[in-house]
Amino acid sequence: MNTAPKISLAKTLETYKPTPLVAYCLVTLSCFLWGLATVVGRGIYEEIPPFGLSFWRWLLAALVLLPLVWVDLPRKLPLIKANIKLIALLGFFQVGASAILLVALNYTTAINASLINAAQPVMTIIPAWILTREKITFGQGIGIILGLVGVVIMVSQGNLDILKSLEFNGGDIFAIMAVLGWTIYATLIHRVPSELGLTTTLFLVYLAGTIGLVPFYIVEHTFIRPVPLSWLTVGVVALLGIVVAAIAVSIWTASVRSIGPNRAAIFLNVIPVFGVSMAIIFLGEQLFTFHLIGAAFIGTGMALVIFMARKKLSKKRE
């Protein structure tokens, strides 16, 4: 009798499609939570090591989803086996990118990481072209270049001498690697059969990624520092594992069903707005001119990419 509500809830989550108005509210909430995650990661980097935090965060996210999917797992086993390599790859890029971002936040500011993350919609075009061979228009190409220029301005702090000597902040480089990982994940996730279902897919991706983190967690725990057992650790893991990983990703994906990926992608622009604002308010970080210049280039690049994508879509419909 106890399994009936779970089965019903699981089926609802697998097929949930909010109204457009609700979807816009949900994607905004998702972006706020992702911006919050960056600020939290920066705020506790001295207290909790990155791979340990990542391991427990994604393990908790998988455990939260497990009661919603375990009944259907045996029935979906053949489909899971047929797509096991893709699932493992998705886990590597999604969970791995999140872990790399936490490493980045040990060396760079939450403002830098948030603004670099703003280049994700632009950078998604590149792996999408490599993996799907979808043509890039001239306008999209210009948008990509502008977005990359913005990232370069960010990581070089607008200093040509840093560019010449290649003395970049290592944290910024890690942040770029994290964004690249997420862009590849966003490109590959569409290859997962819809029959597998949203909740089941996320559970398997989180589980695969968590397993992949085990060697890094062991090395970090043994030779660097263990995860401290404290109320701070419990609170941060719960926030990042349940609220951000399990809830934010689920409501974002469900909302994309309603308003489409192109409209949803526009809302990624507000992540750095939330992230920068919270970093200034709660962490006391400073906003410099090179941040604004880099953000302007990234924002212009994103606008071009989104505009050209819409124009291309409207031509196809005609």
C-alpha positions as CSV (number, residue, x, y, z in Angstrom):
1,M,0.0,0.0,0.0
2,N,2.9,2.4,0.7
3,T,4.2,2.1,-2.8
4,A,1.0,3.5,-4.5
5,P,1.6,7.2,-3.8
6,K,5.3,6.8,-4.9
7,I,4.3,5.2,-8.2
8,S,1.8,7.9,-8.8
9,L,4.2,10.7,-8.0
10,A,6.9,9.0,-10.2
11,K,4.6,8.9,-13.1
12,T,3.6,12.5,-12.6
13,L,7.2,13.6,-12.6
14,E,8.0,11.6,-15.6
15,T,5.3,13.3,-17.7
16,Y,4.8,16.7,-15.9
17,K,4.4,19.6,-18.3
18,P,3.6,22.9,-16.6
19,T,1.7,25.8,-18.2
20,P,4.0,28.4,-19.9
21,L,3.5,30.9,-17.1
22,V,4.4,28.3,-14.4
23,A,7.3,27.1,-16.6
24,Y,8.8,30.6,-16.7
25,C,8.6,30.9,-12.9
26,L,10.2,27.5,-12.5
27,V,13.1,28.1,-14.9
28,T,13.8,31.4,-13.0
29,L,13.7,29.5,-9.7
30,S,16.2,26.9,-11.2
31,C,18.6,29.7,-12.3
32,F,18.4,31.3,-8.8
33,L,19.2,27.9,-7.2
34,W,22.2,27.4,-9.6
35,G,23.5,30.9,-8.8
36,L,23.0,30.1,-5.1
37,A,25.0,26.9,-5.5
38,T,28.0,28.8,-6.9
39,V,28.0,31.3,-4.0
40,V,27.6,28.5,-1.4
41,G,30.5,26.6,-3.0
42,R,32.7,29.6,-2.7
43,G,31.6,30.4,0.8
44,I,32.5,27.0,2.2
45,Y,35.5,26.0,0.1
46,E,37.8,26.3,3.2
47,E,35.6,24.1,5.3
48,I,34.6,21.2,2.9
49,P,36.8,19.7,0.2
50,P,35.4,19.7,-3.3
51,F,35.4,16.0,-4.3
52,G,34.0,14.9,-0.9
53,L,31.2,17.5,-1.1
54,S,30.5,16.5,-4.7
55,F,30.4,12.8,-3.8
56,W,27.9,13.2,-0.9
57,R,25.8,15.8,-2.8
58,W,25.2,13.6,-5.8
59,L,24.8,10.5,-3.8
60,L,22.1,12.2,-1.8
61,A,20.4,13.5,-5.0
62,A,20.3,9.9,-6.3
63,L,18.9,8.5,-3.1
64,V,16.2,11.2,-3.1
65,L,15.1,10.0,-6.6
66,L,15.4,6.3,-5.9
67,P,12.0,5.8,-4.2
68,L,10.4,7.4,-7.2
69,V,12.0,5.1,-9.8
70,W,12.9,1.7,-8.2
71,V,9.5,0.1,-9.0
72,D,10.0,0.6,-12.7
73,L,13.7,-0.1,-12.9
74,P,13.3,-3.9,-13.6
75,R,10.9,-3.2,-16.5
76,K,13.3,-0.6,-17.9
77,L,16.4,-2.7,-17.4
78,P,16.8,-3.7,-21.2
79,L,16.5,0.0,-22.1
80,I,19.1,0.9,-19.5
81,K,21.5,-1.7,-20.7
82,A,21.1,-0.5,-24.3
83,N,22.0,3.0,-23.2
84,I,24.5,2.3,-20.4
85,K,27.5,4.0,-22.2
86,L,25.5,7.1,-22.9
87,I,24.3,7.2,-19.3
88,A,27.8,6.8,-18.0
89,L,29.0,9.6,-20.3
90,L,26.3,11.9,-19.1
91,G,27.1,11.2,-15.5
92,F,30.8,11.9,-16.2
93,F,30.0,15.3,-17.7
94,Q,27.2,16.4,-15.4
95,V,28.6,15.3,-12.0
96,G,32.2,15.8,-13.1
97,A,31.6,19.4,-14.2
98,S,29.9,20.2,-10.9
99,A,32.9,18.8,-9.0
100,I,35.3,20.7,-11.2
101,L,33.4,23.9,-10.5
102,L,33.8,23.3,-6.7
103,V,37.6,22.9,-7.3
104,A,37.5,26.2,-9.3
105,L,35.9,28.0,-6.4
106,N,38.9,27.2,-4.3
107,Y,40.9,29.5,-6.5
108,T,38.6,32.0,-8.1
109,T,35.7,34.2,-6.9
110,A,32.0,33.4,-7.1
111,I,31.7,36.5,-9.4
112,N,34.2,35.2,-11.9
113,A,32.6,31.7,-11.9
114,S,29.1,33.1,-12.3
115,L,30.1,35.3,-15.3
116,I,32.1,32.5,-17.0
117,N,29.1,30.3,-16.5
118,A,27.1,32.9,-18.5
119,A,28.9,31.8,-21.6
120,Q,27.3,28.4,-21.5
121,P,24.5,29.1,-24.0
122,V,27.2,30.4,-26.5
123,M,29.6,27.5,-25.8
124,T,26.9,24.9,-26.3
125,I,26.9,25.6,-30.0
126,I,30.5,24.3,-30.4
127,P,30.0,20.7,-29.0
128,A,26.6,20.6,-30.6
129,W,28.2,21.2,-34.0
130,I,30.9,18.6,-33.4
131,L,28.5,15.9,-32.2
132,T,25.5,16.6,-34.4
133,R,27.0,18.5,-37.3
134,E,24.3,21.1,-37.1
135,K,25.4,24.1,-39.2
136,I,26.5,27.3,-37.5
137,T,25.3,30.5,-39.1
138,F,27.4,33.6,-39.6
139,G,25.6,35.4,-36.8
140,Q,26.0,32.5,-34.4
141,G,29.7,32.4,-35.3
142,I,30.0,36.0,-34.4
143,G,28.1,35.4,-31.2
144,I,30.4,32.5,-30.3
145,I,33.5,34.7,-30.8
146,L,32.1,37.6,-28.7
147,G,31.2,35.1,-25.9
148,L,34.7,33.7,-26.0
149,V,36.2,37.2,-26.0
150,G,34.2,37.9,-22.9
151,V,35.5,34.8,-21.2
152,V,39.1,35.7,-22.1
153,I,38.6,39.2,-20.6
154,M,37.2,37.6,-17.5
155,V,40.1,35.2,-17.0
156,S,42.8,37.7,-17.9
157,Q,41.2,40.4,-15.8
158,G,41.4,42.7,-18.8
159,N,45.2,42.7,-18.5
160,L,47.2,42.1,-21.7
161,D,50.3,41.3,-19.8
162,I,48.5,38.3,-18.3
163,L,47.5,37.2,-21.8
164,K,51.1,37.5,-23.0
165,S,52.5,35.5,-20.0
166,L,49.6,33.1,-19.9
167,E,49.5,33.6,-16.1
168,F,45.8,32.9,-15.8
169,N,44.0,32.2,-12.5
170,G,43.8,28.4,-12.4
171,G,40.3,28.6,-10.9
172,D,39.0,30.4,-14.0
173,I,40.5,27.7,-16.2
174,F,38.7,25.0,-14.1
175,A,35.5,27.1,-14.3
176,I,35.7,27.1,-18.1
177,M,36.3,23.3,-18.0
178,A,33.1,22.9,-15.9
179,V,31.1,25.0,-18.4
180,L,32.4,22.9,-21.3
181,G,31.4,19.7,-19.4
182,W,27.8,21.1,-18.9
183,T,27.6,22.1,-22.6
184,I,28.5,18.6,-23.7
185,Y,25.9,17.2,-21.2
186,A,23.3,19.5,-22.6
187,T,24.1,18.3,-26.2
188,L,24.0,14.6,-25.3
189,I,21.0,14.5,-23.0
190,H,18.6,14.7,-26.0
191,R,19.9,11.3,-27.2
192,V,18.4,9.5,-24.2
193,P,15.2,7.7,-25.2
194,S,12.1,9.4,-23.9
195,E,10.8,6.0,-22.8
196,L,13.4,6.0,-20.1
197,G,11.6,8.9,-18.4
198,L,13.0,12.1,-16.8
199,T,13.3,10.9,-13.2
200,T,14.8,7.5,-14.1
201,T,17.3,9.2,-16.4
202,L,18.4,11.7,-13.7
203,F,18.7,9.0,-11.1
204,L,20.9,6.9,-13.4
205,V,23.0,9.9,-14.4
206,Y,23.5,10.9,-10.8
207,L,24.4,7.4,-9.7
208,A,26.9,6.9,-12.6
209,G,28.5,10.2,-11.8
210,T,28.8,9.5,-8.1
211,I,30.5,6.1,-8.8
212,G,32.9,8.0,-11.1
213,L,33.8,10.3,-8.2
214,V,34.8,7.5,-5.8
215,P,38.5,7.3,-6.8
216,F,38.9,11.1,-6.5
217,Y,37.1,11.1,-3.2
218,I,39.3,8.4,-1.8
219,V,42.5,10.2,-2.8
220,E,41.3,13.5,-1.4
221,H,40.1,11.9,1.8
222,T,43.4,10.0,2.3
223,F,46.0,12.5,1.2
224,I,44.5,15.9,1.4
225,R,41.7,16.3,3.9
226,P,38.5,14.4,4.9
227,V,35.0,15.8,4.8
228,P,34.3,17.2,8.4
229,L,31.3,15.8,10.1
230,S,29.4,18.9,11.2
231,W,26.1,20.6,11.0
232,L,27.5,22.9,8.3
233,T,28.4,19.9,6.2
234,V,25.0,18.3,6.6
235,G,23.3,21.6,5.7
236,V,25.4,22.3,2.6
237,V,25.1,18.7,1.4
238,A,21.3,18.8,1.9
239,L,21.0,22.1,0.1
240,L,23.2,21.2,-2.9
241,G,22.0,17.6,-3.0
242,I,18.2,17.9,-2.6
243,V,17.3,21.5,-3.5
244,V,19.8,22.2,-6.3
245,A,20.7,18.8,-7.8
246,A,17.4,16.9,-7.4
247,I,14.8,19.7,-7.5
248,A,16.4,22.4,-9.7
249,V,17.4,20.1,-12.5
250,S,14.0,18.3,-12.5
251,I,11.9,21.5,-12.7
252,W,14.1,22.9,-15.3
253,T,13.8,19.8,-17.5
254,A,10.1,19.7,-17.0
255,S,9.7,23.3,-17.9
256,V,11.7,22.8,-21.1
257,R,8.9,20.5,-22.2
258,S,6.5,23.4,-22.0
259,I,8.4,26.4,-23.4
260,G,11.1,24.7,-25.4
261,P,14.9,24.8,-25.0
262,N,15.4,28.1,-26.9
263,R,13.1,30.1,-24.6
264,A,14.4,28.3,-21.5
265,A,18.0,29.0,-22.6
266,I,17.4,32.8,-22.4
267,F,16.8,32.4,-18.6
268,L,20.4,31.1,-18.2
269,N,21.3,34.8,-18.6
270,V,20.0,35.5,-15.1
271,I,22.3,33.0,-13.4
272,P,25.2,35.4,-13.2
273,V,22.8,38.2,-12.1
274,F,21.8,36.1,-9.1
275,G,25.3,34.8,-8.6
276,V,27.1,38.1,-8.7
277,S,24.4,39.8,-6.5
278,M,24.6,37.2,-3.8
279,A,28.4,37.1,-4.0
280,I,28.5,40.9,-3.3
281,I,25.9,40.7,-0.6
282,F,26.9,37.6,1.3
283,L,30.6,37.1,0.5
284,G,31.7,40.8,0.2
285,E,33.3,40.3,-3.2
286,Q,34.0,43.3,-5.4
287,L,32.7,44.0,-8.9
288,F,35.5,45.4,-11.2
289,T,35.3,47.1,-14.6
290,F,36.7,44.0,-16.4
291,H,33.7,42.0,-15.0
292,L,31.3,44.4,-16.6
293,I,33.2,44.5,-19.9
294,G,33.4,40.7,-20.0
295,A,29.8,40.3,-19.1
296,A,28.8,42.7,-21.9
297,F,30.7,40.7,-24.5
298,I,29.2,37.4,-23.2
299,G,25.7,38.9,-23.1
300,T,25.9,40.3,-26.6
301,G,27.2,36.9,-27.9
302,M,24.3,35.1,-26.2
303,A,21.8,37.5,-27.7
304,L,23.2,36.9,-31.2
305,V,23.2,33.1,-30.8
306,I,19.6,33.1,-29.5
307,F,18.4,35.5,-32.1
308,M,19.9,33.6,-35.0
309,A,18.6,30.3,-33.6
310,R,15.1,31.7,-33.5
311,K,15.5,33.1,-37.0
312,K,16.7,29.8,-38.3
313,L,13.8,28.0,-36.6
314,S,11.2,30.4,-38.1
315,K,12.6,29.9,-41.6
316,K,12.3,26.1,-41.2
317,R,8.6,26.5,-40.2
318,E,8.0,28.7,-43.2
